[in-house]
C-alpha cells in the first residue's frame, strides 16, 4: 500500500471514531476505550470508569495489508 492509501484509511478511521463517539453521547450511551491494557467505560458526561483488564495487549502497527471481501 502506498502512503496515501494508508493516510486515507487512517483519516477514515479517525472520522468514524469521532462520529461514533458523538452519536453515543447524543443517545446517552457510554463508549469503551482500551488504554494501557485496561478497558474503560466513558459516560456521556466524560467520566471514566475502569471496567476490566483487557484480554489482549495493544500493539502499534505501522502498516498492514487487508483482504477485503465485498460480500462474496
C-alpha positions, 0 to 999 in steps of 0.5 A: 500500500502506498502512503496515501492509501494508508493516510486515507484509511487512517483519516477514515478511521479517525472520522468514524471514531469521532462520529461514533463517539458523538452519536453515543453521547447524543443517545446517552450511551457510554463508549469503551476505550482500551488504554494501557491494557485496561478497558474503560467505560466513558459516560456521556458526561466524560467520566471514566470508569475502569471496567476490566483488564483487557484480554489482549495487549495493544500493539502499534502497527505501522502498516498492514495489508487487508483482504477485503471481501465485498460480500462474496 
